[in-house]
Amino acid sequence: MDIKKKVCIMTKKLSIITGANAGIGKQAAIQLAQAGHAVIIGCRSMERGQKALEEIRRLSGSDDVMLLQLDVSLKSSIEAFADKVKAQYSAVDVLIHNAAVFDIAQKERRLTAEGFETVWMTNHIGPVYLTELLLDLLKQSDNGRVITIASKGLLAMPRLTVDLNDPEFKNRKFNMTKAYYQSKRAQIMFTYDLAEKLRGSAVTANCIRVPAVQIDLSRHPELSAFTKWIYRQKSKHAITPQEMAKTYVYLATSDALKGVSGKYFDEKNQYVQSNAYTRNRDTIKAVMNLTAQYLRREAR
């Protein structure tokens, strides 16, 4: 990127969205670009990312949308991504942790190339690490915002906690649903912890509780016919990615949320309360101490 282009972009707010090659993330990128933000989409697959980039630019009417490779499950990829952002930009205004793994067809535990369980790394450890690496740039914004994503499905699992001894399912049978919701429970707690640590700064941290969202079944050929039928039935009562993205954009841009931090929002932009476990200071500390151990670990 040449200097002239960089100066042009930096007159705008800069938003980063992970996992923005499809679904809510892609729709949020379109809407943020339409709102006048420069947008970086972080995608694991450059091929799918390039297709999304072209569509986002076309539908938003903005050329200020950039693609950078990012696999949130890999610390090395997160570091490379953060280095590129730091080299090109002097501030980040919005960081949206949209990327997540929830493949209901997956029945066995899988490891990343660095030797860690994929869901735990992608959905929780990766977002925490990326936030840590970009925090100095977020502090250069006059109103930096970190937005994490959780799920309304947690309401159906009120007793689920983060397994502090085995978050990676090394010594228990892997279950995608439990792995996913464990990671989302941890993300809520991370949000509260980050908001407290950033108290007094211009950076805020808030979380979104996403309900059932319509999905593109063509992207999941591995699903059985019965599972696809179930998803079609659920989709009749699910929100569209376009509608859900409006809440992402609200948290990213609303002047009403300046200084608002440590909150949990639903798809109607209303405050909601997470369960007592996620709000307990001792359990938050325990989960974040566990998280810190992963941030210090080397790839295996």
Phi and psi restraints in degrees (value plus and minus 20) as a CYANA .aco file:
   2 ASP   PHI    -101.1   -61.1
   2 ASP   PSI     145.7   185.7
   3 ILE   PHI     -82.4   -42.4
   3 ILE   PSI     -59.9   -19.9
   4 LYS   PHI     -79.2   -39.2
   4 LYS   PSI     -64.5   -24.5
   5 LYS   PHI     -85.2   -45.2
   5 LYS   PSI     -60.7   -20.7
   6 LYS   PHI     -81.9   -41.9
   6 LYS   PSI     -64.1   -24.1
   7 VAL   PHI     -83.2   -43.2
   7 VAL   PSI     -60.9   -20.9
   8 CYS   PHI     -79.9   -39.9
   8 CYS   PSI     -66.5   -26.5
   9 ILE   PHI     -85.6   -45.6
   9 ILE   PSI     -60.0   -20.0
  10 MET   PHI     -95.2   -55.2
  10 MET   PSI     -20.7    19.3
  11 THR   PHI     -98.6   -58.6
  11 THR   PSI     -30.3     9.7
  12 LYS   PHI    -124.7   -84.7
  12 LYS   PSI     141.5   181.5
  13 LYS   PHI     -86.2   -46.2
  13 LYS   PSI     124.3   164.3
  14 LEU   PHI    -131.9   -91.9
  14 LEU   PSI     101.8   141.8
  15 SER   PHI    -133.8   -93.8
  15 SER   PSI     118.6   158.6
  16 ILE   PHI    -135.0   -95.0
  16 ILE   PSI     110.5   150.5
  17 ILE   PHI    -146.6  -106.6
  17 ILE   PSI     103.2   143.2
  18 THR   PHI    -106.8   -66.8
  18 THR   PSI     130.7   170.7
  19 GLY   PHI      39.9    79.9
  19 GLY   PSI      24.7    64.7
  20 ALA   PHI    -122.3   -82.3
  20 ALA   PSI       3.1    43.1
  21 ASN   PHI    -107.0   -67.0
  21 ASN   PSI     -25.6    14.4
  22 ALA   PHI    -180.5  -140.5
  22 ALA   PSI     150.6   190.6
  23 GLY   PHI      39.8    79.8
  23 GLY   PSI    -162.6  -122.6
  24 ILE   PHI     -82.5   -42.5
  24 ILE   PSI     -60.4   -20.4
  25 GLY   PHI     -79.2   -39.2
  25 GLY   PSI     -64.2   -24.2
  26 LYS   PHI     -86.1   -46.1
  26 LYS   PSI     -61.8   -21.8
  27 GLN   PHI     -85.9   -45.9
  27 GLN   PSI     -56.8   -16.8
  28 ALA   PHI     -85.4   -45.4
  28 ALA   PSI     -58.0   -18.0
  29 ALA   PHI     -82.8   -42.8
  29 ALA   PSI     -63.3   -23.3
  30 ILE   PHI     -80.4   -40.4
  30 ILE   PSI     -67.5   -27.5
  31 GLN   PHI     -89.6   -49.6
  31 GLN   PSI     -56.5   -16.5
  32 LEU   PHI     -89.0   -49.0
  32 LEU   PSI     -58.7   -18.7
  33 ALA   PHI     -84.3   -44.3
  33 ALA   PSI     -59.4   -19.4
  34 GLN   PHI     -85.0   -45.0
  34 GLN   PSI     -49.7    -9.7
  35 ALA   PHI    -100.5   -60.5
  35 ALA   PSI     -21.5    18.5
  36 GLY   PHI      80.0   120.0
  36 GLY   PSI     -11.5    28.5
  37 HIS   PHI    -106.0   -66.0
  37 HIS   PSI     126.2   166.2
  38 ALA   PHI     -98.3   -58.3
  38 ALA   PSI     120.6   160.6
  39 VAL   PHI    -150.2  -110.2
  39 VAL   PSI     114.2   154.2
  40 ILE   PHI    -129.5   -89.5
  40 ILE   PSI     104.7   144.7
  41 ILE   PHI    -122.8   -82.8
  41 ILE   PSI     107.0   147.0
  42 GLY   PHI    -120.6   -80.6
  42 GLY   PSI      97.6   137.6
  43 CYS   PHI    -150.0  -110.0
  43 CYS   PSI     122.6   162.6
  44 ARG   PHI     -90.4   -50.4
  44 ARG   PSI     -65.4   -25.4
  45 SER   PHI    -114.2   -74.2
  45 SER   PSI      97.7   137.7
  46 MET   PHI     -88.9   -48.9
  46 MET   PSI     -49.9    -9.9
  47 GLU   PHI     -85.6   -45.6
  47 GLU   PSI     -70.5   -30.5
  48 ARG   PHI     -88.0   -48.0
  48 ARG   PSI     -54.8   -14.8
  49 GLY   PHI     -83.7   -43.7
  49 GLY   PSI     -59.7   -19.7
  50 GLN   PHI     -84.8   -44.8
  50 GLN   PSI     -60.7   -20.7
  51 LYS   PHI     -83.5   -43.5
  51 LYS   PSI     -62.0   -22.0
  52 ALA   PHI     -85.9   -45.9
  52 ALA   PSI     -60.6   -20.6
  53 LEU   PHI     -77.5   -37.5
  53 LEU   PSI     -66.8   -26.8
  54 GLU   PHI     -82.8   -42.8
  54 GLU   PSI     -60.6   -20.6
  55 GLU   PHI     -88.9   -48.9
  55 GLU   PSI     -61.8   -21.8
  56 ILE   PHI     -82.9   -42.9
  56 ILE   PSI     -64.4   -24.4
  57 ARG   PHI     -82.7   -42.7
  57 ARG   PSI     -61.8   -21.8
  58 ARG   PHI     -87.2   -47.2
  58 ARG   PSI     -66.5   -26.5
  59 LEU   PHI     -95.5   -55.5
  59 LEU   PSI     -49.1    -9.1
  60 SER   PHI    -106.8   -66.8
  60 SER   PSI     -40.8    -0.8
  61 GLY   PHI      52.2    92.2
  61 GLY   PSI       0.8    40.8
  62 SER   PHI    -142.2  -102.2
  62 SER   PSI     116.7   156.7
  63 ASP   PHI    -111.9   -71.9
  63 ASP   PSI     -26.3    13.7
  64 ASP   PHI    -106.7   -66.7
  64 ASP   PSI      29.4    69.4
  65 VAL   PHI    -145.2  -105.2
  65 VAL   PSI     105.8   145.8
  66 MET   PHI    -140.1  -100.1
  66 MET   PSI     131.9   171.9
  67 LEU   PHI    -134.6   -94.6
  67 LEU   PSI     109.1   149.1
  68 LEU   PHI    -150.6  -110.6
  68 LEU   PSI     121.3   161.3
  69 GLN   PHI     -91.5   -51.5
  69 GLN   PSI     116.3   156.3
  70 LEU   PHI    -176.3  -136.3
  70 LEU   PSI      99.1   139.1
  71 ASP   PHI    -129.5   -89.5
  71 ASP   PSI      85.5   125.5
  72 VAL   PHI     -90.0   -50.0
  72 VAL   PSI     -29.5    10.5
  73 SER   PHI    -103.4   -63.4
  73 SER   PSI     -31.6     8.4
  74 LEU   PHI    -135.0   -95.0
  74 LEU   PSI     103.6   143.6
  75 LYS   PHI     -82.4   -42.4
  75 LYS   PSI     -56.7   -16.7
  76 SER   PHI     -83.6   -43.6
  76 SER   PSI     -59.1   -19.1
  77 SER   PHI     -88.9   -48.9
  77 SER   PSI     -59.8   -19.8
  78 ILE   PHI     -82.0   -42.0
  78 ILE   PSI     -63.2   -23.2
  79 GLU   PHI     -83.5   -43.5
  79 GLU   PSI     -63.1   -23.1
  80 ALA   PHI     -84.6   -44.6
  80 ALA   PSI     -61.2   -21.2
  81 PHE   PHI     -82.8   -42.8
  81 PHE   PSI     -68.3   -28.3
  82 ALA   PHI     -82.1   -42.1
  82 ALA   PSI     -58.6   -18.6
  83 ASP   PHI     -81.9   -41.9
  83 ASP   PSI     -60.8   -20.8
  84 LYS   PHI     -86.4   -46.4
  84 LYS   PSI     -60.9   -20.9
  85 VAL   PHI     -84.2   -44.2
  85 VAL   PSI     -64.6   -24.6
  86 LYS   PHI     -83.5   -43.5
  86 LYS   PSI     -54.5   -14.5
  87 ALA   PHI     -91.5   -51.5
  87 ALA   PSI     -45.4    -5.4
  88 GLN   PHI    -128.0   -88.0
  88 GLN   PSI     -39.1     0.9
  89 TYR   PHI    -152.9  -112.9
  89 TYR   PSI     128.2   168.2
  90 SER   PHI    -117.2   -77.2
  90 SER   PSI     -31.4     8.6
  91 ALA   PHI    -177.0  -137.0
  91 ALA   PSI     131.2   171.2
  92 VAL   PHI    -142.4  -102.4
  92 VAL   PSI     110.6   150.6
  93 ASP   PHI    -115.9   -75.9
  93 ASP   PSI     -54.7   -14.7
  94 VAL   PHI    -160.4  -120.4
  94 VAL   PSI     113.3   153.3
  95 LEU   PHI    -146.2  -106.2
  95 LEU   PSI      92.8   132.8
  96 ILE   PHI    -129.7   -89.7
  96 ILE   PSI      96.9   136.9
  97 HIS   PHI    -108.5   -68.5
  97 HIS   PSI      57.4    97.4
  98 ASN   PHI    -110.1   -70.1
  98 ASN   PSI     -50.1   -10.1
  99 ALA   PHI     -80.5   -40.5
  99 ALA   PSI     117.2   157.2
 100 ALA   PHI    -181.0  -141.0
 100 ALA   PSI     137.0   177.0
 101 VAL   PHI    -130.7   -90.7
 101 VAL   PSI     104.6   144.6
 102 PHE   PHI    -171.4  -131.4
 102 PHE   PSI      53.8    93.8
 103 ASP   PHI    -118.0   -78.0
 103 ASP   PSI      78.8   118.8
 104 ILE   PHI     -88.8   -48.8
 104 ILE   PSI     -32.7     7.3
 105 ALA   PHI     -99.4   -59.4
 105 ALA   PSI     -33.6     6.4
 106 GLN   PHI     -99.8   -59.8
 106 GLN   PSI     102.9   142.9
 107 LYS   PHI    -129.5   -89.5
 107 LYS   PSI     -38.2     1.8
 108 GLU   PHI    -137.4   -97.4
 108 GLU   PSI     132.7   172.7
 109 ARG   PHI     -84.3   -44.3
 109 ARG   PSI     115.6   155.6
 110 ARG   PHI    -142.8  -102.8
 110 ARG   PSI     128.3   168.3
 111 LEU   PHI    -131.9   -91.9
 111 LEU   PSI     129.8   169.8
 112 THR   PHI     -96.6   -56.6
 112 THR   PSI     152.8   192.8
 113 ALA   PHI     -83.1   -43.1
 113 ALA   PSI     -38.1     1.9
 114 GLU   PHI    -115.5   -75.5
 114 GLU   PSI     -18.6    21.4
 115 GLY   PHI      72.9   112.9
 115 GLY   PSI      -3.9    36.1
 116 PHE   PHI    -134.7   -94.7
 116 PHE   PSI     136.8   176.8
 117 GLU   PHI     -85.3   -45.3
 117 GLU   PSI     112.9   152.9
 118 THR   PHI     -84.1   -44.1
 118 THR   PSI     -66.9   -26.9
 119 VAL   PHI     -85.1   -45.1
 119 VAL   PSI     -65.9   -25.9
 120 TRP   PHI     -81.4   -41.4
 120 TRP   PSI     -61.1   -21.1
 121 MET   PHI     -92.3   -52.3
 121 MET   PSI     -66.1   -26.1
 122 THR   PHI     -87.4   -47.4
 122 THR   PSI     -65.2   -25.2
 123 ASN   PHI    -107.2   -67.2
 123 ASN   PSI     -41.4    -1.4
 124 HIS   PHI    -148.6  -108.6
 124 HIS   PSI     -80.8   -40.8
 125 ILE   PHI     -82.6   -42.6
 125 ILE   PSI     -63.7   -23.7
 126 GLY   PHI     -77.1   -37.1
 126 GLY   PSI     -71.2   -31.2
 127 PRO   PHI     -79.0   -39.0
 127 PRO   PSI     -59.0   -19.0
 128 VAL   PHI     -84.0   -44.0
 128 VAL   PSI     -63.6   -23.6
 129 TYR   PHI     -86.5   -46.5
 129 TYR   PSI     -63.4   -23.4
 130 LEU   PHI     -82.2   -42.2
 130 LEU   PSI     -60.8   -20.8
 131 THR   PHI     -80.2   -40.2
 131 THR   PSI     -65.2   -25.2
 132 GLU   PHI     -78.6   -38.6
 132 GLU   PSI     -63.4   -23.4
 133 LEU   PHI     -93.2   -53.2
 133 LEU   PSI     -45.8    -5.8
 134 LEU   PHI    -123.3   -83.3
 134 LEU   PSI     -17.0    23.0
 135 LEU   PHI     -82.0   -42.0
 135 LEU   PSI     -57.6   -17.6
 136 ASP   PHI     -82.3   -42.3
 136 ASP   PSI     -57.9   -17.9
 137 LEU   PHI     -91.5   -51.5
 137 LEU   PSI     -55.5   -15.5
 138 LEU   PHI     -83.8   -43.8
 138 LEU   PSI     -54.5   -14.5
 139 LYS   PHI     -92.8   -52.8
 139 LYS   PSI     -35.1     4.9
 140 GLN   PHI    -101.2   -61.2
 140 GLN   PSI     -33.0     7.0
 141 SER   PHI     -99.8   -59.8
 141 SER   PSI     132.3   172.3
 142 ASP   PHI     -98.1   -58.1
 142 ASP   PSI     -28.7    11.3
 143 ASN   PHI    -180.5  -140.5
 143 ASN   PSI      43.2    83.2
 144 GLY   PHI     -84.9   -44.9
 144 GLY   PSI     121.0   161.0
 145 ARG   PHI    -152.9  -112.9
 145 ARG   PSI     107.6   147.6
 146 VAL   PHI    -127.4   -87.4
 146 VAL   PSI     106.3   146.3
 147 ILE   PHI    -142.6  -102.6
 147 ILE   PSI     100.2   140.2
 148 THR   PHI    -125.9   -85.9
 148 THR   PSI     143.9   183.9
 149 ILE   PHI    -145.3  -105.3
 149 ILE   PSI     107.3   147.3
 150 ALA   PHI    -141.5  -101.5
 150 ALA   PSI    -183.6  -143.6
 151 SER   PHI    -160.1  -120.1
 151 SER   PSI     121.1   161.1
 152 LYS   PHI     -85.9   -45.9
 152 LYS   PSI     -41.2    -1.2
 153 GLY   PHI     -79.8   -39.8
 153 GLY   PSI     -38.8     1.2
 154 LEU   PHI     -82.3   -42.3
 154 LEU   PSI     -43.6    -3.6
 155 LEU   PHI     -83.1   -43.1
 155 LEU   PSI     -46.7    -6.7
 156 ALA   PHI    -103.8   -63.8
 156 ALA   PSI     -24.1    15.9
 157 MET   PHI    -151.1  -111.1
 157 MET   PSI      40.6    80.6
 158 PRO   PHI     -83.0   -43.0
 158 PRO   PSI     -43.1    -3.1
 159 ARG   PHI    -116.0   -76.0
 159 ARG   PSI     -23.2    16.8
 160 LEU   PHI     -89.2   -49.2
 160 LEU   PSI     109.3   149.3
 161 THR   PHI    -144.1  -104.1
 161 THR   PSI     150.5   190.5
 162 VAL   PHI     -99.6   -59.6
 162 VAL   PSI     102.9   142.9
 163 ASP   PHI     -96.0   -56.0
 163 ASP   PSI      80.9   120.9
 164 LEU   PHI     -86.3   -46.3
 164 LEU   PSI     -43.7    -3.7
 165 ASN   PHI    -111.9   -71.9
 165 ASN   PSI     -43.0    -3.0
 166 ASP   PHI    -170.5  -130.5
 166 ASP   PSI      42.3    82.3
 167 PRO   PHI     -88.9   -48.9
 167 PRO   PSI     -37.9     2.1
 168 GLU   PHI    -118.5   -78.5
 168 GLU   PSI     -13.2    26.8
 169 PHE   PHI      40.4    80.4
 169 PHE   PSI      20.0    60.0
 170 LYS   PHI     -92.9   -52.9
 170 LYS   PSI     -58.1   -18.1
 171 ASN   PHI    -138.0   -98.0
 171 ASN   PSI      -2.1    37.9
 172 ARG   PHI    -163.0  -123.0
 172 ARG   PSI     138.2   178.2
 173 LYS   PHI     -84.2   -44.2
 173 LYS   PSI     110.9   150.9
 174 PHE   PHI     -88.6   -48.6
 174 PHE   PSI     117.5   157.5
 175 ASN   PHI    -159.8  -119.8
 175 ASN   PSI      96.3   136.3
 176 MET   PHI     -79.7   -39.7
 176 MET   PSI     -61.8   -21.8
 177 THR   PHI     -81.0   -41.0
 177 THR   PSI     -67.0   -27.0
 178 LYS   PHI     -85.9   -45.9
 178 LYS   PSI     -60.0   -20.0
 179 ALA   PHI     -82.5   -42.5
 179 ALA   PSI     -64.3   -24.3
 180 TYR   PHI     -84.5   -44.5
 180 TYR   PSI     -71.6   -31.6
 181 TYR   PHI     -90.7   -50.7
 181 TYR   PSI     -49.6    -9.6
 182 GLN   PHI     -79.5   -39.5
 182 GLN   PSI     -65.3   -25.3
 183 SER   PHI     -86.2   -46.2
 183 SER   PSI     -55.0   -15.0
 184 LYS   PHI     -94.4   -54.4
 184 LYS   PSI     -52.9   -12.9
 185 ARG   PHI     -81.6   -41.6
 185 ARG   PSI     -63.0   -23.0
 186 ALA   PHI     -84.9   -44.9
 186 ALA   PSI     -54.9   -14.9
 187 GLN   PHI     -86.5   -46.5
 187 GLN   PSI     -56.0   -16.0
 188 ILE   PHI     -82.1   -42.1
 188 ILE   PSI     -64.4   -24.4
 189 MET   PHI     -87.1   -47.1
 189 MET   PSI     -57.6   -17.6
 190 PHE   PHI     -80.0   -40.0
 190 PHE   PSI     -61.6   -21.6
 191 THR   PHI     -80.3   -40.3
 191 THR   PSI     -67.3   -27.3
 192 TYR   PHI     -83.3   -43.3
 192 TYR   PSI     -62.0   -22.0
 193 ASP   PHI     -84.5   -44.5
 193 ASP   PSI     -64.2   -24.2
 194 LEU   PHI     -84.4   -44.4
 194 LEU   PSI     -62.5   -22.5
 195 ALA   PHI     -79.3   -39.3
 195 ALA   PSI     -59.8   -19.8
 196 GLU   PHI     -87.8   -47.8
 196 GLU   PSI     -62.5   -22.5
 197 LYS   PHI     -86.1   -46.1
 197 LYS   PSI     -49.3    -9.3
 198 LEU   PHI    -112.4   -72.4
 198 LEU   PSI     -16.6    23.4
 199 ARG   PHI     -75.3   -35.3
 199 ARG   PSI     110.5   150.5
 200 GLY   PHI      74.9   114.9
 200 GLY   PSI     -30.5     9.5
 201 SER   PHI    -119.0   -79.0
 201 SER   PSI     157.9   197.9
 202 ALA   PHI    -109.6   -69.6
 202 ALA   PSI     -18.9    21.1
 203 VAL   PHI    -117.1   -77.1
 203 VAL   PSI     113.8   153.8
 204 THR   PHI    -136.0   -96.0
 204 THR   PSI     140.6   180.6
 205 ALA   PHI    -157.2  -117.2
 205 ALA   PSI     102.6   142.6
 206 ASN   PHI    -157.8  -117.8
 206 ASN   PSI     140.8   180.8
 207 CYS   PHI    -144.8  -104.8
 207 CYS   PSI     128.5   168.5
 208 ILE   PHI    -133.3   -93.3
 208 ILE   PSI     111.7   151.7
 209 ARG   PHI    -113.7   -73.7
 209 ARG   PSI      83.8   123.8
 210 VAL   PHI    -109.1   -69.1
 210 VAL   PSI     108.0   148.0
 211 PRO   PHI    -103.2   -63.2
 211 PRO   PSI    -188.6  -148.6
 212 ALA   PHI     -81.8   -41.8
 212 ALA   PSI     110.3   150.3
 213 VAL   PHI    -143.2  -103.2
 213 VAL   PSI     119.4   159.4
 214 GLN   PHI     -80.6   -40.6
 214 GLN   PSI     117.8   157.8
 215 ILE   PHI    -139.7   -99.7
 215 ILE   PSI     137.4   177.4
 216 ASP   PHI    -107.6   -67.6
 216 ASP   PSI      81.6   121.6
 217 LEU   PHI     -85.8   -45.8
 217 LEU   PSI     -38.8     1.2
 218 SER   PHI     -86.1   -46.1
 218 SER   PSI     -39.0     1.0
 219 ARG   PHI    -105.2   -65.2
 219 ARG   PSI     -20.4    19.6
 220 HIS   PHI    -151.2  -111.2
 220 HIS   PSI      44.3    84.3
 221 PRO   PHI     -85.8   -45.8
 221 PRO   PSI     -36.6     3.4
 222 GLU   PHI     -96.2   -56.2
 222 GLU   PSI     -33.8     6.2
 223 LEU   PHI     -93.3   -53.3
 223 LEU   PSI     125.6   165.6
 224 SER   PHI     -90.4   -50.4
 224 SER   PSI     142.6   182.6
 225 ALA   PHI     -80.8   -40.8
 225 ALA   PSI     -57.8   -17.8
 226 PHE   PHI     -86.3   -46.3
 226 PHE   PSI     -63.5   -23.5
 227 THR   PHI     -83.2   -43.2
 227 THR   PSI     -60.6   -20.6
 228 LYS   PHI     -82.8   -42.8
 228 LYS   PSI     -57.9   -17.9
 229 TRP   PHI     -82.5   -42.5
 229 TRP   PSI     -62.9   -22.9
 230 ILE   PHI     -80.0   -40.0
 230 ILE   PSI     -64.7   -24.7
 231 TYR   PHI     -83.3   -43.3
 231 TYR   PSI     -56.3   -16.3
 232 ARG   PHI     -85.0   -45.0
 232 ARG   PSI     -57.9   -17.9
 233 GLN   PHI     -87.2   -47.2
 233 GLN   PSI     -61.9   -21.9
 234 LYS   PHI     -84.2   -44.2
 234 LYS   PSI     -55.3   -15.3
 235 SER   PHI     -83.3   -43.3
 235 SER   PSI     -44.0    -4.0
 236 LYS   PHI     -83.3   -43.3
 236 LYS   PSI     -44.7    -4.7
 237 HIS   PHI    -136.2   -96.2
 237 HIS   PSI      -9.2    30.8
 238 ALA   PHI    -117.3   -77.3
 238 ALA   PSI     135.2   175.2
 239 ILE   PHI     -99.5   -59.5
 239 ILE   PSI     131.8   171.8
 240 THR   PHI    -100.9   -60.9
 240 THR   PSI     135.0   175.0
 241 PRO   PHI     -76.9   -36.9
 241 PRO   PSI     -57.3   -17.3
 242 GLN   PHI     -81.1   -41.1
 242 GLN   PSI     -63.5   -23.5
 243 GLU   PHI     -88.4   -48.4
 243 GLU   PSI     -62.3   -22.3
 244 MET   PHI     -85.1   -45.1
 244 MET   PSI     -54.8   -14.8
 245 ALA   PHI     -82.3   -42.3
 245 ALA   PSI     -45.3    -5.3
 246 LYS   PHI     -82.1   -42.1
 246 LYS   PSI     -52.9   -12.9
 247 THR   PHI     -91.4   -51.4
 247 THR   PSI     -58.4   -18.4
 248 TYR   PHI     -75.6   -35.6
 248 TYR   PSI     -67.6   -27.6
 249 VAL   PHI     -88.5   -48.5
 249 VAL   PSI     -56.7   -16.7
 250 TYR   PHI     -80.0   -40.0
 250 TYR   PSI     -68.1   -28.1
 251 LEU   PHI     -86.4   -46.4
 251 LEU   PSI     -47.9    -7.9
 252 ALA   PHI    -101.1   -61.1
 252 ALA   PSI     -46.8    -6.8
 253 THR   PHI    -144.8  -104.8
 253 THR   PSI     -40.4    -0.4
 254 SER   PHI     -84.7   -44.7
 254 SER   PSI     107.9   147.9
 255 ASP   PHI     -85.0   -45.0
 255 ASP   PSI     -44.4    -4.4
 256 ALA   PHI     -87.0   -47.0
 256 ALA   PSI     -36.9     3.1
 257 LEU   PHI    -121.9   -81.9
 257 LEU   PSI     -12.4    27.6
 258 LYS   PHI     -80.6   -40.6
 258 LYS   PSI     105.0   145.0
 259 GLY   PHI      63.0   103.0
 259 GLY   PSI     -27.1    12.9
 260 VAL   PHI    -103.8   -63.8
 260 VAL   PSI     104.1   144.1
 261 SER   PHI    -167.3  -127.3
 261 SER   PSI     133.7   173.7
 262 GLY   PHI      52.9    92.9
 262 GLY   PSI       9.7    49.7
 263 LYS   PHI    -132.4   -92.4
 263 LYS   PSI     140.2   180.2
 264 TYR   PHI    -140.6  -100.6
 264 TYR   PSI     100.6   140.6
 265 PHE   PHI    -133.3   -93.3
 265 PHE   PSI     126.5   166.5
 266 ASP   PHI    -116.8   -76.8
 266 ASP   PSI    -195.7  -155.7
 267 GLU   PHI     -90.8   -50.8
 267 GLU   PSI     -27.4    12.6
 268 LYS   PHI    -121.0   -81.0
 268 LYS   PSI      -6.5    33.5
 269 ASN   PHI      45.8    85.8
 269 ASN   PSI       6.0    46.0
 270 GLN   PHI    -125.4   -85.4
 270 GLN   PSI     128.5   168.5
 271 TYR   PHI     -87.7   -47.7
 271 TYR   PSI     116.8   156.8
 272 VAL   PHI    -150.7  -110.7
 272 VAL   PSI     146.4   186.4
 273 GLN   PHI    -132.3   -92.3
 273 GLN   PSI     109.9   149.9
 274 SER   PHI     -97.9   -57.9
 274 SER   PSI     151.2   191.2
 275 ASN   PHI     -92.5   -52.5
 275 ASN   PSI     148.6   188.6
 276 ALA   PHI     -80.9   -40.9
 276 ALA   PSI     -55.0   -15.0
 277 TYR   PHI     -77.2   -37.2
 277 TYR   PSI     -64.2   -24.2
 278 THR   PHI     -93.2   -53.2
 278 THR   PSI     -37.6     2.4
 279 ARG   PHI    -120.4   -80.4
 279 ARG   PSI     -23.6    16.4
 280 ASN   PHI     -97.6   -57.6
 280 ASN   PSI     106.2   146.2
 281 ARG   PHI     -81.7   -41.7
 281 ARG   PSI     -56.9   -16.9
 282 ASP   PHI     -88.8   -48.8
 282 ASP   PSI     -61.3   -21.3
 283 THR   PHI     -92.2   -52.2
 283 THR   PSI     -54.9   -14.9
 284 ILE   PHI     -80.8   -40.8
 284 ILE   PSI     -65.6   -25.6
 285 LYS   PHI     -81.0   -41.0
 285 LYS   PSI     -61.6   -21.6
 286 ALA   PHI     -84.7   -44.7
 286 ALA   PSI     -63.6   -23.6
 287 VAL   PHI     -86.9   -46.9
 287 VAL   PSI     -59.6   -19.6
 288 MET   PHI     -94.5   -54.5
 288 MET   PSI     -48.3    -8.3
 289 ASN   PHI     -86.3   -46.3
 289 ASN   PSI     -60.9   -20.9
 290 LEU   PHI     -82.8   -42.8
 290 LEU   PSI     -63.7   -23.7
 291 THR   PHI     -79.6   -39.6
 291 THR   PSI     -62.7   -22.7
 292 ALA   PHI     -81.1   -41.1
 292 ALA   PSI     -53.5   -13.5
 293 GLN   PHI     -83.5   -43.5
 293 GLN   PSI     -59.7   -19.7
 294 TYR   PHI     -88.1   -48.1
 294 TYR   PSI     -55.2   -15.2
 295 LEU   PHI     -86.5   -46.5
 295 LEU   PSI     -45.3    -5.3
 296 ARG   PHI    -111.3   -71.3
 296 ARG   PSI     -35.2     4.8
 297 ARG   PHI     -94.8   -54.8
 297 ARG   PSI     123.0   163.0
 298 GLU   PHI    -107.4   -67.4
 298 GLU   PSI     138.4   178.4
 299 ALA   PHI     -80.4   -40.4
 299 ALA   PSI     123.3   163.3
